[in-house]
Amino acid sequence: MSAPAVPSALTDDSAMLPAVVEVAERIGARVLARYSPDARPVTREDIMSRFGPMEEEAAEGVQAALAAIRPQATWLGEDEEEQHQGGLPAGEWWVSDIVEGAINHLHGLTEWGTTITLVRDNEPVLGVVHQPIGNVTYTAVRGGGAFRSGTRLQASAKTDLKMAMMTTSQDGGEDQAQRRHMAKAFAAMLGNALLVRSTIPTTFPLLGVAAGQYDAYWQFQPEMSGVGAGVLLATEAGAIATDLYGRPWRPGADLLVAAPGVHAAALNVLSSTT
């Protein structure tokens, strides 16, 4: 008798996908219950008084639910991510931004949701993004394509950077050198592309690249929790993800995700600012 066939990684990861979607949608329902399109906080205290309870409620039971789906994967919390800025140790990791775009939620905007990514040996292999407003769910498994509520996504067919819709997401924080670098890159891209847009959170412009609505996205020193699912969705839709030296992107590196026809030109502009 021949040995039973060993499931491929694609088959194995695809089998987990419905359960991961269910977790993301359950989180979304909790956060949606706290959402108001009329929300207009005025002070930092206003924001923090709403953010804390919202995130605490949303996070309840998530780690346990994902552990039940994939027990061998380690949960990557905020503290652990800060310790692994140069890349994650080998193995599998659950990475999630439970309320991606919380600041938008708190101001009555619609671009917020939940991201869940399974990272294997520093490569995103399964990604789910659920946007409660509109009840839209994006899914991707490495090698299986990218989908928006079941409809396959395709990256842009543009080949001229002068016609490209570029996006970035960079606040710079307290790092003055990074702010200067971001401003230099933004100015350089303004002179070479049709339009350049800076927005938060990181996931939604990456979803736009996956859908072909935007042509490229870049970010300096992104966090895996912010870009993991979006990078997987964009690349599964046909986009190319590299660092700013043109090497395949890995966690901890600067990021450029672009449609194949404009990637080289966008990389040339951005690498000239480093």
C-alpha positions in Angstrom: 0.0 0.0 0.0 1.4 3.4 -1.0 1.8 6.1 1.7 -0.9 8.7 1.9 -0.3 11.9 0.1 1.0 14.7 2.2 -1.1 17.9 1.8 0.8 20.8 0.2 1.3 24.0 2.2 -1.3 25.7 -0.1 -3.9 23.0 0.7 -3.1 23.1 4.4 -3.3 26.9 4.6 -6.4 27.1 2.5 -8.1 24.7 4.8 -7.5 27.1 7.7 -8.8 30.1 5.9 -12.5 29.9 6.7 -11.8 29.6 10.4 -9.5 32.7 10.3 -12.1 34.6 8.4 -14.6 33.8 11.1 -12.3 35.1 13.8 -11.8 38.4 11.8 -15.5 38.9 11.2 -16.3 38.2 14.9 -13.8 40.9 15.9 -15.3 43.3 13.3 -18.8 42.8 14.7 -17.6 43.9 18.2 -15.8 47.0 16.9 -18.7 47.9 14.6 -21.0 48.0 17.6 -18.8 50.9 19.0 -18.6 52.8 15.7 -20.4 56.0 15.0 -20.0 58.0 11.7 -20.7 61.1 13.8 -17.7 60.6 16.1 -15.6 63.7 16.4 -13.1 63.5 19.3 -11.5 66.8 20.3 -8.7 66.0 22.7 -6.2 63.3 23.3 -8.1 62.3 26.4 -11.2 61.9 24.2 -9.4 59.6 21.9 -7.7 57.4 24.5 -10.9 57.1 26.6 -12.6 55.4 23.6 -9.6 53.6 22.2 -8.7 51.5 25.3 -12.1 49.9 25.9 -12.6 49.3 22.1 -9.3 47.5 21.6 -9.6 45.5 24.9 -13.1 44.2 23.9 -12.0 43.5 20.3 -8.9 41.5 21.5 -10.8 39.3 23.9 -10.2 35.6 23.0 -8.4 36.3 19.7 -5.1 34.8 20.6 -6.8 31.6 21.9 -8.9 31.3 18.8 -5.9 31.5 16.5 -4.0 29.1 18.7 -6.8 26.6 18.3 -6.6 27.0 14.5 -2.8 26.6 14.3 -1.3 25.6 17.6 2.3 25.5 16.4 2.2 29.2 15.4 3.5 31.7 18.0 1.5 34.9 18.7 3.4 38.0 17.8 2.4 40.8 20.2 3.5 44.4 20.1 6.4 43.8 22.5 7.7 40.8 20.5 7.5 42.7 17.3 9.6 45.5 18.7 12.2 42.9 19.6 12.4 41.5 16.1 12.7 44.6 13.9 15.3 42.9 11.7 13.0 40.0 10.9 11.2 37.2 12.8 12.8 34.0 14.0 12.2 30.9 11.9 8.8 29.2 12.2 5.2 30.2 12.2 3.8 33.4 13.7 0.3 34.8 14.0 0.4 38.5 13.4 -2.7 40.7 13.8 -3.7 44.3 13.9 -6.9 43.8 15.8 -8.2 47.3 15.1 -6.3 48.4 12.0 -7.1 52.1 11.5 -8.4 52.7 15.0 -7.8 56.4 14.6 -10.2 56.4 11.6 -12.8 54.5 13.5 -12.6 57.0 16.3 -13.2 59.9 13.9 -16.2 58.4 12.1 -14.2 57.4 9.0 -14.7 54.1 7.2 -11.2 52.7 6.5 -10.7 50.5 9.5 -10.9 46.8 10.2 -9.1 43.7 11.3 -6.0 42.1 9.8 -4.8 38.6 10.5 -1.6 37.1 8.9 0.1 33.8 9.2 3.9 34.3 8.7 6.1 31.3 7.9 9.8 31.7 8.0 9.5 35.5 7.4 7.0 35.2 4.5 3.3 36.0 4.9 1.5 32.8 3.7 -2.1 33.5 4.8 -3.9 36.8 5.1 -7.3 38.1 6.0 -8.5 41.6 6.2 -12.1 42.3 7.2 -13.7 45.7 6.8 -16.9 45.9 8.7 -18.1 49.0 6.9 -19.6 47.4 3.8 -19.0 43.9 5.2 -16.0 43.3 2.9 -13.4 40.5 3.5 -10.1 40.2 1.6 -8.4 36.9 1.6 -5.2 35.4 0.2 -3.1 32.2 0.6 0.4 32.0 -0.8 0.1 30.6 -4.3 -3.7 30.7 -4.4 -4.5 34.3 -5.5 -6.1 37.3 -3.8 -9.8 37.9 -3.4 -12.3 40.5 -2.2 -15.4 38.8 -0.9 -14.8 36.0 -3.4 -13.9 38.1 -6.4 -10.4 37.7 -7.7 -8.1 40.7 -7.5 -5.6 41.8 -10.2 -2.9 44.4 -9.9 -2.7 47.4 -12.3 -1.6 46.9 -15.9 0.0 50.4 -16.1 3.5 50.7 -17.5 4.2 54.4 -17.3 5.1 55.9 -13.9 3.9 59.3 -15.1 0.4 57.8 -15.1 0.8 56.0 -11.8 -1.3 56.5 -8.7 1.2 56.3 -5.8 0.5 55.8 -2.1 2.5 55.8 1.1 1.8 55.8 4.8 4.4 57.4 7.0 4.0 59.5 10.1 7.7 59.7 11.0 7.0 59.7 14.7 9.8 61.3 16.7 12.5 60.3 14.2 13.6 63.5 12.5 15.8 61.7 10.0 13.0 59.5 8.9 10.7 62.5 8.5 13.3 64.2 6.3 13.7 61.0 4.3 9.9 60.7 3.9 9.6 64.3 2.7 12.4 63.8 0.2 10.9 60.7 -1.2 7.4 62.2 -1.3 8.8 65.3 -3.2 10.7 63.1 -5.6 7.7 61.0 -6.4 5.5 64.0 -6.9 7.8 65.0 -9.7 7.5 61.6 -11.4 4.0 60.2 -10.8 0.5 61.2 -11.7 -0.6 61.5 -8.1 0.9 60.7 -4.7 -1.3 60.1 -1.7 -0.3 59.7 2.0 -2.9 58.0 4.1 -3.4 55.7 7.1 -3.7 52.9 8.0 -1.1 51.0 5.9 -3.4 48.1 5.0 -5.9 50.0 2.8 -3.6 51.5 0.3 -2.0 48.0 -0.1 -5.5 46.7 -0.8 -5.8 49.3 -3.4 -2.6 48.1 -5.1 -4.1 44.5 -5.0 -7.3 45.7 -6.7 -5.4 47.8 -9.3 -6.9 51.0 -8.0 -3.4 52.2 -7.0 -0.2 51.4 -8.8 2.3 51.3 -6.0 2.9 51.8 -2.3 6.0 52.4 -0.3 6.9 52.7 3.4 10.0 53.1 5.4 10.5 50.6 8.3 6.9 49.2 8.3 5.6 46.9 11.1 4.6 43.4 10.0 1.3 43.8 11.8 0.5 46.7 9.6 1.6 45.4 6.2 1.8 41.6 6.3 -1.7 40.8 5.0 -1.7 43.7 2.5 1.7 42.6 1.1 0.4 39.1 0.6 -2.8 40.3 -1.0 -1.0 42.6 -3.4 1.6 40.1 -4.5 -1.0 37.4 -4.9 -2.8 39.8 -7.2 0.4 40.2 -9.3 2.3 43.1 -7.7 6.0 42.9 -6.8 7.2 43.5 -3.3 10.9 44.4 -2.7 13.0 46.5 -0.4 14.5 49.7 -1.8 17.5 47.9 -3.1 15.3 45.7 -5.3 15.7 42.6 -3.1 12.7 40.4 -2.2 11.0 42.1 0.8 11.4 40.6 4.3 10.1 41.9 7.6 12.3 44.7 9.0 13.1 46.2 5.6 11.8 49.3 3.8 9.0 48.3 1.5 7.9 49.0 -2.1 4.9 47.1 -3.5 4.1 48.0 -7.1 2.4 46.8 -10.3 5.0 45.0 -12.5 4.9 47.6 -15.1 5.9 50.5 -12.8 8.0 48.8 -10.2 11.4 49.4 -11.7 10.7 53.1 -12.3 9.3 53.6 -8.8 12.3 51.8 -7.3 14.6 54.0 -9.3 13.0 57.2 -7.9 12.9 56.0 -4.3 16.4 54.5 -4.2 17.7 57.8 -5.4 16.5 59.4 -2.1 18.3 57.0 0.2 
